[in-house]
Amino acid sequence: MKRINIKYLIVNLSLVLSLALAAGCAVAPSKVETSPPSNTATPAKSELSTPAPKNEALPVISTSQAAPLPSIADVVAKVKPSVVAINISIPGYDPFTGSFSQEGAGSGWIIRKDGIIVTNNHVVENADNITVTLDDSQTFQVDMKTVATDPLTDLAILKINAKNLPAVTVGDSRKLRLGDWVVAIGNSLDLCISPSAGIVRSLRASVPVSAGQTLYNLIGTTAPINPGNSGGPLVNMAGEVVGITSAKISAAGVEGMGYAISSQDAMPIIQALINTGYVVRPYLGATLYPVDPSVVFWYRLAVDKGAFVASVAAGSPADKAGLKARDVITKFDNQEITDANQLLTILNSAQAGQKVTITFWRGKTERTIPVTIIESPPPSPP
């Protein structure tokens, strides 16, 4: 079964108050030394203690109790009815066994009461069959024509034939602070819709999720996330969605660090998917890949940084300008390019119709060409 390995770390805190009392005792000397008599008396000095200065404040021992940890029960009761389980099948083919179907599971949440559901692109990517199960166990078959995705931001929407569904409230992720409590709710391990709590551990994080793709402005959280939680909501203590769980870092010696797409970044994408079925962006028409040591070695590149052109779409601005596969872009509109992600970030800030110059290497020759950026075309129908 295809699962998304997403794991967050929940922090269980316990506060213990202890009061330590110390008692002093006098020690009698075992030997008394005498000295010749004197007419002047000398006061005895203790070697064990020195009186505190009269004006020095003594430490105060606090007996107040620490505030209890918040309960997430009310948050769960409010949001859980709006969270759904998503099950998919992906067609495959094995030359030895023939055709087969790979199963997968994820999560989603109801953004509109007429049946529009938000999830991750990687939850529904390449699926030929999708079913949605509500919190009350109702199951719906999804019309694949209603699925709209945006791979660049890992977001997707789909629609089920239902009405008067419990839609969530979307909150403002910009108001989050480090240490704020958040709750992740999703189809953990494809067993049931369940919650987990944690805190915000980072804001505006960047995480590479695949070659040539990085997700930006993510919310890092310690809330535990398991396979199946992808696409579920991350909510604040008011029960408002502030993020969509999407990625994690898992490596030896690294605690599971979960990340969510911020609602600030997600909502314009979601609205575009609802309105037009895709997101309009500046379009170059080149598939880009990072220039790493293996690419330099296998393709015998003359440079060791830049954006490697893996392919060029026919009729695209890149194609019309003369870019070809295996070229390496090193400048975009006079800005130095060190990797593919940087070029994508700059490209996304360009405007349709804008004319730019691109400097690239083809073999051992450096060239510069003019390119006119256009709007991204609609995605091809499934």
Protein Blocks (a to p, Z undefined) as FASTA:
>chain_A
ZZddddddddddddddddddddddddddfbdcdddddfbdcddddfkbccddfklccddd
dfbdcdddddfklmmmmmmmmpccdddddddddfknopaddddddddddfbfnopacddf
klmgoiabdcdddfkopacdddfklpccdfknopacdddddehiacdddddfklpcehia
cdddddehhlbccddddddfbghiacdfbghiacehiacdfbdcdehjgopacddfkopa
fbdcfbdcddehiacddddddfklmmmmmmmmmmnopacdddehpacddddfklmmmnop
abfbdjddfbdcehiaklmnopaehiacfbgghiacfbfklmmmmmmmpcehiacddddd
ehjaccddddddddddddddZZ
